[in-house]
Amino acid sequence: MSDIGVDMVKTGMLSSTPILATVAGKLHDHRLAPLVVDPVMVAKSGDPLLHEDVRDALIRQLLPLATVVTPNLHEALVLCGFEINNLDEMRRAVQSIHRLGPRFVVKGGHLAYASDAIDVLSIPSPIMVG
């Protein structure tokens, strides 16, 4: 970082709680942003890739630092806690994940009824002053 600098950071799978804690600590200490978090925790097949303690650490330690988080449908289910079967549920999931701390949430994927992938983006609410 001291040699060429860092313009942005993207995380992928962080496979253990100590690894995740170290990465989150360095990101926080060095104020590295923008930060894109790809929460690699559930395969597209639905198979879990991380132990529950690592998923919990990702939610508590990494998502609050994220500029944007990009979960697949199965990861979004883990993050929001409910099934996502239609566009309204995708929107509700994005809002729920947004409350975990990331500035933006991009939820993309193939819903069972849709032939094309659908993306939903959360944006921060404007602050009203006055």
SVG drawing of the C-alpha trace seen along z (x, -y; Angstrom):
<svg xmlns="http://www.w3.org/2000/svg" viewBox="-43 -24 50 52">
<polyline fill="none" stroke="black" stroke-width="0.4" points="0.0,0.0 2.8,-2.4 4.4,-1.7 1.6,-2.1 -1.4,-2.9 -4.9,-1.5 -7.7,-2.9 -10.3,-0.4 -10.6,3.0 -12.7,6.0 -13.0,9.0 -13.9,12.5 -14.1,15.6 -12.6,15.1 -12.7,18.7 -12.1,18.3 -12.9,15.9 -9.3,15.0 -8.7,14.2 -11.9,12.2 -11.0,10.3 -7.5,9.5 -8.9,8.2 -11.6,6.2 -9.1,4.7 -6.7,3.7 -9.5,2.2 -10.6,0.2 -7.1,-0.9 -6.1,-2.0 -9.5,-3.5 -9.5,-1.7 -12.4,-2.6 -14.3,-2.1 -14.8,1.4 -16.7,4.0 -17.7,7.1 -18.6,10.2 -19.9,12.2 -18.8,15.6 -20.6,17.8 -23.1,19.9 -22.6,21.5 -25.1,20.9 -26.3,24.5 -27.2,23.4 -24.4,25.4 -22.9,23.5 -19.2,22.5 -18.6,21.0 -19.2,22.0 -21.8,20.1 -19.2,18.2 -17.5,16.9 -20.8,15.8 -21.7,14.0 -18.2,12.3 -18.7,11.2 -22.0,9.6 -20.7,7.9 -17.2,6.9 -17.1,6.5 -20.5,5.4 -20.5,2.2 -17.3,1.2 -18.6,2.0 -19.3,-0.6 -21.2,2.0 -22.1,5.7 -23.0,8.0 -24.7,11.2 -26.1,14.0 -29.7,15.1 -28.6,17.8 -26.2,15.3 -29.0,12.7 -31.3,15.3 -28.6,15.8 -28.2,12.1 -31.8,11.1 -33.3,14.3 -36.2,14.9 -36.9,16.6 -36.5,14.5 -38.9,15.8 -40.1,12.6 -39.1,9.0 -40.8,7.6 -39.0,10.0 -35.7,9.0 -36.4,5.4 -37.2,6.2 -34.1,8.3 -31.9,5.4 -33.4,3.1 -32.8,5.6 -29.2,6.1 -28.7,2.4 -29.6,2.0 -26.6,4.3 -24.3,1.4 -23.1,1.3 -23.7,-1.9 -25.1,-0.2 -26.5,3.3 -26.6,4.9 -28.7,8.1 -28.7,9.8 -29.7,13.2 -32.2,15.5 -35.5,15.8 -37.3,19.0 -40.0,17.3 -37.7,15.0 -35.8,16.0 -33.4,13.1 -31.3,12.1 -32.7,9.2 -30.6,6.7 -31.9,4.6 -29.8,1.7 -30.2,0.0 -29.2,-3.6 -28.9,-5.6 -31.9,-7.7 -31.3,-11.4 -31.0,-13.3 -33.5,-16.1 -32.2,-19.2 -34.4,-22.0"/>
</svg>
